[in-house]
Amino acid sequence: MDEPLKIKTAIVFDTNFIIEHLRDLEETLNKIPDGYDVYVTMISIEERISQRYLEQVSIYEKIKKFAQDNASYVSVKLRKTFEDRTETNKTIMLDSYRKVLGDNIIQYNPTENMFSEIIDRVYKKIPPFINVENASDKGFKDTLLWLSLLCFFKETQDYKEVIFISNDKVFINYSDKLKEEFSNRTGKVIEINDNNYYNVILGGSTPLENIEPPCQRELSSTEKNELRERISLTINNICNDYDYDQWGELITNKTFSLNSKITPQEVQEVLDGLEAVVNLHVFDKQLDASNIFSPTVIVNNFINIPMENVEHLLELFNDIKSKYSEYMPQFLNTACKIINDNNYEEPNASEDIIPF
């Protein structure tokens, strides 16, 4: 008598996991044991396509400026128009994800009912919208992703358990409410874990909930002071441009401004993707902030940031990860505070804005 087929567990990876493994995504996903089926949402793929689109915008703007500034010396002829390039990139990226994932891409259907539900969740601050006083309406993309999971796993009978892996703190912090909603809407169980849970799936460590917080080694006074100075100098050099006037007085100018306060999680996402940014612009002398930060949080780019300052930030982040990993939350909080203090100004009047 044939044994009954075992129902697998579905694993869904969020965008930040994809970004973390840009260079080895196929190899990383292929390591997942046979007891799991791997999924990525179309929302995450389109977010990556959008990020690549914005990179191309920056490149073509630089080409256009170079041509204008040197029109009397050179004539620039594009091999591919911006539209052709972005369409090619989109096709290549979609084909790459389909090659790795096959049909395991969770689609979404932006119906009138879905947008009505999103608006309702905005007003009621239902997670992934943040349910705290004076919170912004950020969370539109995360809500689209979440609703696509609810819809897909309600319809499929292939799984009883789902694991969602994301470093997005809104999913981690509101996991209890989201798990309850998932159970009520789909009749299935979902676990929400951060990106480190990938190692648990491979059998490399104990589940996170059973791990005691790491014991922080005591830093010497010299180490503390050196780190404080280095962190302050490095982050401030990203946020500001320094010059002197004719009298020798120091002038500080912001390199960019924010339309909302950045969170430690967003700082983490910026830093996780920084090596890819540096490699993409390896021969550039300067970058504007929109190359580094998500364009959704940048209001204005005032002054380009020297590439060496960006590289110093990457070096600092790598040093914290390798030498002081137990202090990463404190580092992210400090970096977050410096960026917000420099580059965010409270609006004079608040308005209720629907985020689309």
C-alpha positions in Angstrom: 0.0 0.0 0.0 1.4 3.4 -1.0 2.3 5.8 1.8 0.3 9.0 1.8 2.1 12.0 0.3 3.5 14.3 2.9 2.4 17.9 2.6 5.3 20.2 2.3 5.9 23.5 4.1 5.9 26.7 2.0 8.7 29.2 2.5 8.2 32.8 1.2 11.2 35.1 1.1 10.7 38.9 1.3 12.5 41.5 -0.8 15.2 42.2 1.8 16.3 38.5 1.7 16.6 38.7 -2.1 18.7 41.9 -1.8 20.9 40.2 0.8 21.6 37.4 -1.6 21.8 39.2 -4.9 25.0 37.5 -6.0 24.1 33.9 -5.0 20.3 33.8 -4.9 19.9 30.7 -7.1 22.5 28.8 -5.1 21.0 30.0 -1.8 17.5 28.8 -2.7 18.7 25.5 -4.1 20.1 24.7 -0.7 16.6 24.5 0.8 15.8 20.9 1.8 13.2 18.8 -0.1 10.6 19.2 2.6 10.0 22.8 1.6 8.7 24.7 -1.5 10.2 28.1 -2.0 8.1 31.1 -3.1 8.7 34.8 -3.8 5.9 37.3 -4.3 5.4 39.3 -7.5 5.5 42.4 -5.3 9.1 41.6 -4.3 10.1 41.0 -7.9 8.5 44.3 -9.0 10.2 46.1 -6.2 13.6 44.8 -7.5 12.6 45.9 -11.0 11.7 49.3 -9.7 15.1 49.6 -7.9 16.9 48.7 -11.2 14.7 51.2 -13.0 15.8 54.0 -10.7 19.4 53.0 -11.1 19.0 53.4 -14.8 17.4 56.8 -14.3 20.5 57.9 -12.5 22.8 56.5 -15.2 21.0 58.1 -18.1 20.7 61.5 -16.3 24.5 61.5 -15.9 24.9 60.7 -19.5 22.5 63.5 -20.5 24.3 66.0 -18.2 27.7 65.0 -19.6 26.5 65.5 -23.2 25.0 68.9 -22.3 28.1 70.1 -20.4 30.4 69.0 -23.2 28.3 69.6 -26.3 31.0 71.7 -27.9 33.5 68.9 -27.7 31.6 65.6 -28.1 28.5 64.1 -29.5 26.9 61.3 -27.5 25.0 58.6 -29.3 23.1 56.1 -27.2 23.3 52.5 -28.2 20.0 51.9 -26.4 17.3 54.3 -25.4 16.3 54.6 -21.8 13.0 52.9 -22.6 14.7 50.0 -24.4 17.2 49.5 -21.7 14.6 49.4 -18.9 12.4 47.1 -20.8 15.3 44.8 -21.5 16.3 44.8 -17.8 12.7 44.0 -16.8 12.5 41.1 -19.2 15.9 39.7 -18.1 15.0 40.0 -14.4 11.6 38.4 -14.8 13.1 35.5 -16.8 15.8 35.0 -14.2 13.2 34.7 -11.4 11.1 32.3 -13.5 14.1 30.2 -14.2 14.9 29.9 -10.4 11.3 29.7 -9.1 9.3 28.3 -12.0 5.6 28.8 -11.1 6.3 29.5 -7.5 5.8 33.3 -7.9 2.8 34.5 -5.8 0.8 36.9 -8.0 -1.5 39.6 -6.8 -4.7 40.8 -8.3 -5.2 44.6 -7.7 -9.0 44.5 -7.8 -11.3 47.2 -6.5 -12.0 45.1 -3.4 -8.3 44.9 -2.7 -7.8 48.6 -2.8 -10.9 49.2 -0.7 -9.4 46.8 1.9 -6.0 48.7 1.7 -7.7 52.0 2.4 -9.6 50.5 5.3 -6.4 49.2 6.7 -4.7 52.6 6.3 -7.4 54.3 8.4 -7.6 51.6 11.0 -3.8 51.2 11.1 -4.1 47.4 10.6 -0.6 45.8 10.3 1.5 45.9 8.2 0.5 49.6 8.5 2.0 50.7 11.8 -0.5 51.1 14.6 1.1 53.8 16.7 0.1 57.4 17.3 1.3 59.9 14.6 2.6 57.0 12.5 2.9 57.8 8.8 0.9 55.8 6.1 4.0 53.9 5.1 3.2 50.2 4.6 1.4 50.2 1.3 3.9 47.8 -0.4 4.0 45.5 2.7 0.2 45.4 2.8 0.0 44.5 -0.9 2.4 41.7 -0.2 0.5 40.5 2.9 -2.8 40.5 1.1 -1.3 38.5 -1.8 -0.2 35.9 0.7 -3.6 35.7 2.3 -5.3 35.3 -1.1 -2.8 32.7 -2.4 -2.7 30.5 0.7 -6.5 30.7 1.1 -7.0 29.2 -2.3 -4.2 26.6 -2.4 -4.7 23.3 -0.5 -1.1 22.2 -1.0 0.2 23.5 2.4 -0.8 23.5 6.0 2.2 25.5 7.2 3.9 28.5 5.8 7.1 30.3 6.8 7.5 33.9 5.9 11.1 35.2 6.1 11.7 38.9 6.3 13.9 41.4 8.1 11.1 44.0 7.9 10.5 44.9 11.5 6.8 45.6 10.9 6.2 41.9 10.2 8.4 40.8 13.1 6.9 43.3 15.6 3.3 42.5 14.7 3.8 38.8 14.1 1.2 37.7 16.6 -1.6 39.8 15.0 -0.6 38.8 11.5 -0.4 35.1 12.4 -3.9 35.3 13.9 -5.2 37.0 10.8 -3.5 34.5 8.5 -5.1 31.6 10.5 -8.5 33.2 10.4 -8.4 34.0 6.7 -6.7 30.9 5.3 -7.2 28.1 7.9 -3.4 27.6 7.9 -0.5 28.3 10.2 2.2 30.9 9.4 5.5 31.5 11.2 7.2 34.9 10.7 11.0 34.9 11.2 13.9 37.2 10.2 16.5 36.4 7.5 18.7 34.5 9.9 16.0 31.7 10.0 17.4 30.5 6.7 20.2 28.9 8.6 17.7 27.1 10.8 16.0 25.7 7.8 19.4 24.3 6.6 19.8 22.7 10.1 22.6 25.1 11.1 21.4 26.4 14.4 18.6 26.3 17.0 15.3 28.1 16.2 15.6 31.8 17.2 12.9 31.7 19.9 15.1 29.2 21.8 18.3 31.2 21.6 19.2 33.3 24.6 20.2 36.9 23.7 23.9 37.0 23.0 26.1 38.0 25.9 27.6 41.4 25.1 31.2 41.6 25.9 32.2 44.7 27.8 33.9 47.3 25.6 36.9 49.2 27.0 36.6 53.0 27.4 39.0 53.4 24.5 36.9 51.1 22.2 33.7 52.9 23.1 35.1 56.4 22.4 36.8 55.3 19.2 33.5 53.7 18.0 31.4 56.7 19.0 33.7 59.1 17.1 33.9 56.8 14.0 30.2 56.3 13.9 29.4 59.9 14.3 32.0 61.1 11.7 31.0 58.4 9.2 27.3 58.9 9.3 27.5 62.7 9.4 29.7 62.6 6.3 26.9 60.9 4.5 24.3 63.4 5.7 26.3 66.6 5.3 28.8 68.4 3.1 31.4 70.6 4.9 33.1 73.6 3.5 34.6 76.9 4.7 33.6 80.4 3.9 36.1 83.2 3.0 36.5 84.0 6.7 37.4 80.4 7.6 34.1 79.6 9.2 32.8 76.1 8.8 29.7 75.8 6.6 27.5 72.7 6.9 25.1 71.8 4.1 22.7 68.9 4.0 23.3 66.4 1.2 19.6 65.3 1.2 16.3 65.6 3.1 13.8 63.0 4.2 10.1 63.0 3.8 9.6 60.8 6.9 11.8 59.6 9.7 13.9 56.7 8.8 13.7 53.6 11.0 16.5 51.3 12.2 15.1 48.6 9.9 15.4 50.9 6.9 18.9 51.7 7.9 19.7 48.0 8.1 18.2 47.5 4.6 20.3 50.4 3.2 23.5 48.9 4.7 22.7 45.4 3.5 22.5 46.7 0.0 25.4 49.1 0.2 28.1 46.8 -1.2 25.9 46.3 -4.3 25.6 50.0 -4.7 29.4 50.6 -4.4 30.1 47.9 -6.9 27.5 49.3 -9.3 29.1 52.8 -9.1 32.7 51.6 -8.6 34.2 54.3 -10.9 32.0 57.2 -9.8 33.5 59.9 -7.7 30.2 60.9 -6.2 26.7 59.6 -5.6 23.4 61.3 -4.7 21.5 60.0 -1.7 18.8 58.3 -3.9 21.4 55.8 -5.0 21.9 54.7 -1.4 18.5 55.2 0.3 15.1 54.2 -0.9 13.7 56.9 -3.2 10.5 56.7 -1.2 12.1 58.3 1.8 14.2 61.0 0.0 12.6 64.4 -0.7 15.5 66.3 -2.2 19.1 65.6 -3.2 21.0 68.7 -2.5 24.7 67.8 -2.8 26.3 64.6 -4.1 28.1 62.4 -1.5 31.8 61.6 -2.2 32.3 58.0 -3.0 35.0 57.6 -0.4 32.5 58.6 2.3 30.1 55.9 1.0 33.0 53.3 1.1 33.8 54.4 4.7 30.2 53.7 5.7 30.5 50.2 4.1 33.7 49.6 5.9 32.2 50.7 9.2 29.1 48.4 8.7 31.3 45.4 7.9 33.5 46.0 10.9 30.4 46.2 13.2 29.1 43.0 11.7 32.4 41.1 12.1 33.8 42.6 15.4 30.8 43.9 17.3 27.8 42.0 16.0 26.2 41.9 19.4 26.0 45.7 19.3 24.4 45.9 15.9 21.0 47.1 17.3 22.7 49.9 19.2 24.6 50.8 16.1 21.5 50.9 13.9 19.6 53.0 16.5 22.5 55.5 16.7 22.9 55.7 12.9 19.1 56.2 12.6 19.1 59.1 15.1 22.0 60.8 13.4 20.3 60.6 10.0 17.0 61.8 11.3 18.5 64.7 13.3 20.3 65.9 10.2 17.9 65.2 7.4 14.3 65.2 8.6 12.3 68.2 9.4 8.8 68.0 11.0 6.2 69.3 8.6 4.4 72.5 9.6 1.0 70.9 9.1 0.0 67.3 8.9 -2.4 65.9 6.3 -3.9 62.5 5.9 -2.4 61.1 2.7 -3.3 57.8 1.1 0.0 56.3 0.0 -0.7 55.7 -3.6 
